[in-house]
Amino acid sequence: MIYRTIKSITKVILVIALCFTTPTILGAETVIFEEDFEDVNLQDSIAEVVKGTNVWSNTPPDGWEITNENPEDLGMPEWRTWAIVDLSWWAETAGDQERTQFTSSEKGGKGIGKGSVTDPDEWDDWEVNGDPDGLASWNGHINTPSINIVGAAENSLILTFDSSWCPDVPQRGEITVSFDGGKEEQILLFESSGAQTLVTIPTLNKNKEVVNDLE
């Protein structure tokens, strides 16, 4: 069995249409796990200036887990953890900030419908109980359920997902896996410095520097 964890530390990473495939033993391009978040029931917004009906939820799909590692009453309520949201509404809450490059079909965006989002930039805008950035650093996790990989050949699993990452400082996000409850292994790392983001794939020993990447 495999567990996969996505971690985001400050600012924005968005993930949708998660998919694990394996090209061998189980058959050509066999999908063994996928999630597009479309079946999540959304609720009305809470404190965002841009109000919305059926646009937000902090309850993930069955088997998934969202952890709240930030002060309970600090920051914008919708963004204190990972959230499942209507992506069009999410883009509106921040006055776009180029998010429609990901959420608009007219701009070739892939983030259509619902998605899983962290947004510490919006979280920091709500100072009713103090300055969020001044009192804490946003940190959160979203975990998949266990995934049965019996029948998959060694080195055959492929993870694909659509995401949007807006470089900012400080900002770091990573994806880790754990096999049979063992130690977490990092398989993807994003680290931003200003407008630049260093993308690292440890299992392939690959680093790639991306400037102003919004895809």
Long-range contacts (C-beta under 8 A, 24 or more apart in sequence): 1-146, 1-147, 1-148, 1-149, 1-179, 1-180, 1-181, 2-146, 2-147, 2-149, 2-157, 2-177, 2-178, 2-179, 3-143, 3-144, 3-145, 3-146, 3-147, 3-177, 3-178, 3-181, 4-143, 4-144, 4-147, 4-159, 4-175, 4-176, 4-177, 4-178, 5-141, 5-142, 5-143, 5-144, 5-175, 5-176, 5-177, 5-178, 5-184, 6-82, 6-141, 6-142, 6-143, 6-173, 6-174, 6-175, 7-139, 7-140, 7-141, 7-173, 7-174, 7-175, 7-176, 8-82, 8-118, 8-120, 8-138, 8-139, 8-140, 8-172, 8-173, 9-137, 9-138, 9-139, 9-140, 9-170, 9-171, 9-172, 9-173, 10-120, 10-137, 10-138, 10-139, 10-168, 10-170, 10-171, 10-172, 11-120, 11-121, 11-138, 11-166, 11-168, 11-171, 11-192, 12-117, 12-118, 12-119, 12-120, 12-121, 12-164, 12-165, 12-166, 12-168, 13-118, 13-163, 13-164, 13-165, 13-173, 13-190, 14-87, 14-102, 14-111, 14-115, 14-116, 14-117, 14-118, 14-163, 14-164, 14-165, 15-115, 15-116, 15-142, 15-161, 15-162, 15-163, 16-87, 16-110, 16-111, 16-113, 16-114, 16-115, 16-116, 16-161, 16-162, 16-163, 17-110, 17-160, 17-161, 17-162, 18-144, 18-159, 18-160, 18-161, 19-159, 19-160, 19-161, 20-147, 20-149, 20-157, 20-158, 20-159, 21-157, 21-158, 21-160, 22-149, 22-151, 22-152, 22-153, 22-156, 22-157, 22-158, 23-156, 23-158, 24-152, 24-153, 24-156, 25-151, 25-152, 25-153, 25-156, 26-151, 26-152, 32-147, 32-148, 32-149, 32-152, 32-157, 33-144, 33-147, 35-61, 35-64, 35-144, 36-113, 36-114, 37-61, 37-84, 37-113, 37-114, 37-115, 37-116, 38-113, 38-114, 40-84, 40-114, 42-84, 42-85, 42-86, 42-114, 45-78, 45-89, 46-77, 46-78, 47-76, 47-77, 47-78, 47-126, 48-76, 48-78, 48-93, 48-122, 49-93, 50-89, 50-92, 50-93, 52-86, 52-89, 52-92, 54-86, 55-85, 55-86, 55-89, 55-90, 56-83, 56-84, 56-85, 56-86, 56-89, 57-83, 57-84, 57-85, 58-82, 58-83, 58-84, 59-84, 60-84, 60-116, 60-142, 62-145, 63-144, 63-145, 63-146, 64-142, 64-143, 64-144, 64-145, 65-141, 65-142, 65-143, 66-140, 66-141, 66-142, 66-143, 67-140, 67-141, 67-142, 67-143, 68-140, 69-139, 69-140, 69-141, 70-123, 70-136, 70-138, 70-139, 70-140, 71-132, 71-135, 71-136, 73-129, 74-129, 74-130, 74-132, 74-135, 74-136, 75-120, 75-123, 75-124, 75-126, 75-132, 75-138, 76-122, 76-123, 76-124, 76-125, 76-126, 77-126, 78-119, 78-122, 79-118, 79-119, 79-120, 79-122, 79-123, 80-123, 81-118, 81-140, 82-116, 82-117, 82-118, 82-140, 82-141, 82-142, 83-116, 83-117, 83-118, 83-119, 84-114, 84-115, 84-116, 84-117, 85-114, 85-115, 85-116, 85-117, 86-113, 86-114, 87-111, 87-112, 87-113, 87-114, 87-115, 87-117, 90-115, 90-117, 90-119, 93-119, 93-122, 94-119, 94-121, 94-122, 97-166, 98-166, 98-214, 99-164, 99-166, 101-164, 101-214, 101-215, 102-164, 102-214, 102-215, 110-162, 111-162, 111-164, 116-142, 121-168, 137-170, 159-187, 164-214, 164-215, 165-190, 165-192, 165-197, 165-213, 165-214, 166-214, 167-192, 167-193, 167-194, 167-195, 167-196, 167-197, 167-210, 167-211, 167-212, 167-213, 168-192, 169-193, 169-194, 171-197
